[in-house]
Amino acid sequence: MTTPGEGPDPGEPTDPSDVEPAADDGSPAGRAPAPSARLGTSTFTIEGRSAPALFVVGWLASVLGFGIVIVGVLSGGGPAGLGLIVVGLLLLSVGLIAAAGSQGIERRARGMAGYAGPSPLLVFAASIPVSILAVIAIGVPLGLAGVALDGPFGALLSVILQALVYVALIRLLVVDTGALDWRAMGIRALDRLAIGEMIGGALWAVPVIVATIPVSLVLLRVFPVTPESPLPPTGEAVGFALSLLAGAVVAPFGEEILFRAFATTAWVRGVGLRQGLLRAALVFAFAHVLTTSGSSTGDAFGLAVVGFGTRVPIALALGWLFLRRGTIWASFGLHAMFNAILLVIAEAYQPI
């Protein structure tokens, strides 16, 4: 049930007509906005802003950081190139976090209904450079100490750091600012009820996989590529156990926190049930093909399209289940079981 002054419970199906639509830049629809209501993150002015300094830092640091990263990548590697990339990522991280903070302040100052925090897109964008920096900060010392990071252990470390970054950014930019609290995002205690929700969610894994198969077959007919798992088969017990922990526990947990608990809740409160569910699902699918590469431009494009298209069914199912049950434990159960089944199949049928 929704109490006065609160947005809809993420577990309660919401009629879009019950939610006051809002553009993603925070401008409420259905009424003529005041001059300050037009100040989105893409409006280049500090006049009338509640946090002008934060807005300036966000834009300048983001643009400068991105430019330095590009220069570092094009420099051809080496210590100087790596140094430029690290400096650029630091600036980019500061800029995107500042931009998200600025946007949240502007939205709260305008008294937005439903959700008055930073856009999930901006928070997700900030998580990318921060996650890369975290991996560098932990991985470089481990590499110098002789710890192999190019296998299952490295993948597990990467997803752990990524999940921690997701939680930290949502805490900093959303929870601590009062835009949403953990309970409103469907994050409840891990108790017997939560375990029951996980089991119920896991039961949906096989039907979702079955629904994904025809989508995959059609896309592979159009784009004859060979998709590779981000966690390839290891051929040995310890490696497979690490891959299973990374792919079926840690990664699903972090992604459910970001894409379902935060993004789906925020967008449903801002633009309504259907649009919110669709936005979060498409961003989830897109996030999984950002690092796609191939032997040629055509091959990379085909892999990206296939990867995106085959993730849309599971993304929609996860969002639907989260909203229906009102807890991330249900969608986590589905996500974990879905990934586990695919990892087991890949391990069992790896080429000899």
ABEGO torsion letter per residue (X at the ends): XBBBGBBBBAABBBBAAABBBBBAAGBBBGBBBBAAAABBAABBBABGBABAAAAAAAAAAAAAAAAAAAAAAAAGEEAAAAAAAAAAAAAAAAAAAAAAAAAAAAAAAAGBBGBBBBBAAAAAAAAAAAAAAAAAAAAAAAAAAGBBAABAAAAAAAAAAAAAAAAAAAAAAAAAAGABBAAAAGBBBBBAAAAAAAAAAAAAAAAAAAAAAAAAAAAAAABBBBBBBABBBAGBAAAAAAAAAAAAAAAAAAAAAAAAAAAAAAAAAAAEAAAAAAAAAAAAAAAAAAABBBABAAAAAAAAAAAAAAAAAAAAAAAAAAAAAGBAAAAAAAAAAAAAAAAAAAAAABBX
